[in-house]
């Protein structure tokens, strides 16, 4: 269906969306990428959601605006979304005046198709983490903003599974459309931060540069086996892989 939608005549190859569940490593990676002289990061700002609410007819909900489908969107609507997003991303991105902008907002799950349509050439990085570790990290650390699902282990587990399914869905859709997708994991980024970050940069098609990569502070979630009695009752709700 996305192939039938007329996209704006523009090239957003210098725009990257880093997506994964909260505490999966995406935001750490995005911040680490700013050590590259050409890359800036918007931080956790819901810029795409705001643009969709203004120009793409995203529907208000108690949680945040939701865009059920991209079908029916006109080219002028997509262009307006891209223009608003680009303007706001430039305002939020740090350091200033860099060619590439990385957006790591995890709540863009349902908006990634809109990003690909409105900003042709955009690239996507998907980050996954061991589900049991991710569950504990969300539960113990919480998530800034309105994220009520992190208050209980069952709802957090179900949310993580939805995120996992969303990543798999968009990976398949984007592959069919020839859109650049790079996969990485928390484990790979932690095991060799510099090498894995360099691989991601190369896969995105950007010039190599010495980037040390993300640093992850120790946390209880690193030892998920110690919390088996808490995790096992909700294990069936978790994603099945890393």
N, C-alpha and C positions, 0 to 999 in steps of 0.2 A: 504493500500500500504506500510506503514512503517513496518508492520509485516514481509514483504517479504525481507526486506533489512538486510543483514548480518552485525551485529554490532561488534565492536571490543571486544575482550575478556579482559575486564577491569571493575573495580568497582569505580565509581565516586560518592559514596554515601555522601562524604564530600563536594560536590559541590552544591551550591544553586543559582538559578537564580530568582531574585525578579523583577517582571515585572508589569508595569502599565503605564498609560499615564503620561507625565510630570506633576509634581505638584499634583499627586494623592496620594503621601505619600510613594511611594516605596523607594526612596533614603533616606528619613528620617528614615524609618524602617531599611534599610540596615546598615546605620551608627550607629543606636542605638544598633543593634545586636552585634557590636564590644565590647560592655560592657561585653559580655559573654567571659570568658577566653579562649574559644576554637575557636572563630569566628573572621575572618578578612574580610575586604571589599576591593574590587578592585577599588571602585569609578566609575565615569562615563567614563570608557575607552571602546572604541569599539573593544574589543579584539576578540570577536567571529566573527564579520564582517571581521576583518583583516585576521583571520585564514581561513575563508571561501573564501576570495579573493585569497589567496595564494594556497590553496589545494583542494577546492571543486568546483572551476569553477564559483564562483559568478561573475555576470556581472557588469561592471562599469556603473554607471548612473550619471547624473548631481548632484544627491543628495548623494548617497553612493552605494557601491556594493550591488546587489540584487541577491539572490539565488531563482529562480522561483520554483524549485522543488528539492527534495532529491532523486527522482527516478533516478536510473542509477549510483548512487554513489557506489564505490567499498569499500570493507572493509579497504583496505590500505589507501584510501583517508580519510575515517572517522578517522582512527587511526592517520594519519598525522595532521588532524585538531585538534584532541584532544591533541596531543603532543605539538603543537605550542601554543594552547590556555592555556594549563596547565603551560607551561614555562612562558608565558607572565603574566598570572594571579598571579603567585608566585612573579613576579617582582613588580607588581603594588599593591598587597594586603598589607594592613596595619591594625593592627600591624603585624609585621613579625613573622614567625615561629609558625603559628597557624594551627590547623588541618583542619578547615572548612573555605572555601572561599565563600563569597557571592558577586554576581555580579548584580548590579541594573541598568544596562544600558537599557534605555527604547527603544532605536532604534533596539534592538534585536527582535522586533515583528515577523518578517518573518523568523528569524533564530532559533526560539525555537525548531522546529522539528529537525534541524541539531544538536543542543545541546543534545537533548535526544538520538539521534542516535549515535553520536560520543562519548558521555560520559555516557554510561549506568549507571543507579543508581542515576544520577543527580536528584535534587528535585527542585520544582518550587513553588514560592509564587506569587499569583496574588493579586494586590491591586487596588481597585476601589474607586472612590470618587463621590459625588453628581455631576452630569454632569454640572449643572449651576455654581456651585462653581469652578469646574475644568476648565471650559471655561474661567471664569474671571481670575483665577490665572495664566493660560497660557498667556492670553492677557496682563494683567497688568505687570507680572513679566518677560515675555519672557522665552526663553529656550537657554542656552549657546550653541554655535555652529551654524551650518547651519540648521535652522528650520524656513523657510519662512512662513509656514502656521500660525504662531502665530501673523502675522502682521494684519490680518483681522478676525473679529469674525466668518463669514461664513466658511472660510477655517479651522479655529481652531475647530469649531463645527463638521465639517465633519471628520476631523482627529480623534477627540475623539471618534466618532462613529466607525470609522475603528478599533481603538484600542480595543474598547469594543467587537466588533465582533471577533477580533483576539483572545482575551482572551477566549471567549466562544468556539471558534473553538478548540484551543489547550487543553482546559479543557476536552472537549469531546474526543479528540484523545488520550490524555494521560490517561484518565480513562479507555479507551478500552485496553491500553497497560499496565495497572497496575502501572503507574508512579505516584509517590507521588506529589500531588498538594494540596496546602494550600491556602485558600481564606481569605482575610481580607479586611477591608475598612478604609479609612481615618477617618470616623466618630468613628469607634470602637477604633482605635489607639489614637485618640484625647480624647475620653471620659474617658478611663482608660488605659493609656500607658503601665504601668507595667503589668497589668493583661493580656491585649491583646497580648503583646509581649511574655509573658510567654506561652500563649496558642499556639502561632505560633512556638516557640522553641520546645514545647512538641510535636506538630503535625508533626514537621520535624524529630522527633526521637532523638533529642539531649538532653544531660543531663541538668537538670534544674540549673539555676544560677540566682542570683539577678540582674536583668537588669531593669533599670528605664523606658526604652521605649523612643520613640521619643517625642520631644517637637516641636510643631508647632507655630511659631510666628503669632500674629494677622495680618490679612490682609483684604483688602476690599472684597475679594472673600467670606469671612465668612458671608457676609451680601448680598447674591445674590438678595434677594427680593428688595433691594434698586436700582437695575439696571435692573428692569423688562423691561423698555422701550428699553434698548439695547439688552436684551436677547430674548425677545418674538419673534422678527422677524426671529431669527435663531433657535428657539426652536425645530422645526421639524427636524433639522439636527442633533440634539444631541442624544446620547444614551437614551434609554427609562427608564433605572433604575440606581440604585447605583452600 
